[in-house]
């Protein structure tokens, strides 16, 4: 699963409730979350799912 707001220059910005988004993705059986790097601190305690922080869309595409 991938989430974040994309800016005009390709930067990936934070969105509301990253913890709930990751928890729901985990509950639904997703194995990896690609999300804004600036939000990693909010989800660092969540275990059992791979979490990748990205700064740009290019970074996100390179994770796939």
C-alpha positions in Angstrom: 0.0 0.0 0.0 1.2 3.5 -0.7 -0.1 6.8 0.8 0.9 10.4 1.0 0.2 13.7 -0.7 2.2 14.5 -3.8 3.4 18.0 -4.5 3.9 19.6 -7.9 7.6 19.0 -7.8 7.2 15.3 -6.9 7.8 15.5 -3.2 5.7 13.2 -0.9 4.1 15.1 1.9 2.6 13.9 5.2 -1.1 13.1 5.5 -3.4 12.8 8.6 -3.5 9.7 10.7 -0.6 7.7 9.4 -0.8 5.3 12.4 -4.4 4.3 11.6 -3.6 3.9 7.9 -0.7 1.5 8.7 -2.7 -0.4 11.3 -5.5 -0.9 8.8 -3.2 -1.9 6.0 -1.7 -4.5 8.4 -5.1 -5.8 9.4 -6.1 -6.2 5.7 -3.0 -8.3 5.1 -0.7 -5.9 3.3 3.0 -6.7 3.8 4.6 -3.3 2.9 3.7 0.3 3.3 5.3 3.1 1.3 4.7 6.4 3.0 6.1 9.9 3.6 9.4 9.7 5.3 8.5 12.7 7.6 5.7 10.5 9.1 7.9 7.5 10.1 8.3 8.6 13.7 4.5 8.3 14.2 4.5 4.6 13.1 7.9 3.3 14.5 6.2 1.2 17.2 4.1 -0.8 14.7 5.6 -4.2 14.1 4.7 -7.0 11.7 4.6 -4.9 8.5 7.5 -3.5 6.4 7.4 0.3 6.4 9.4 2.3 3.8 9.7 6.1 4.1 10.1 8.1 0.9 10.7 11.8 0.1 9.8 11.8 -3.6 7.6 9.9 -6.1 10.8 8.7 -7.7 11.9 7.2 -4.4 8.5 5.4 -4.1 8.7 4.0 -7.7 12.2 2.7 -7.0 10.8 0.7 -4.0 8.5 -1.4 -6.3 
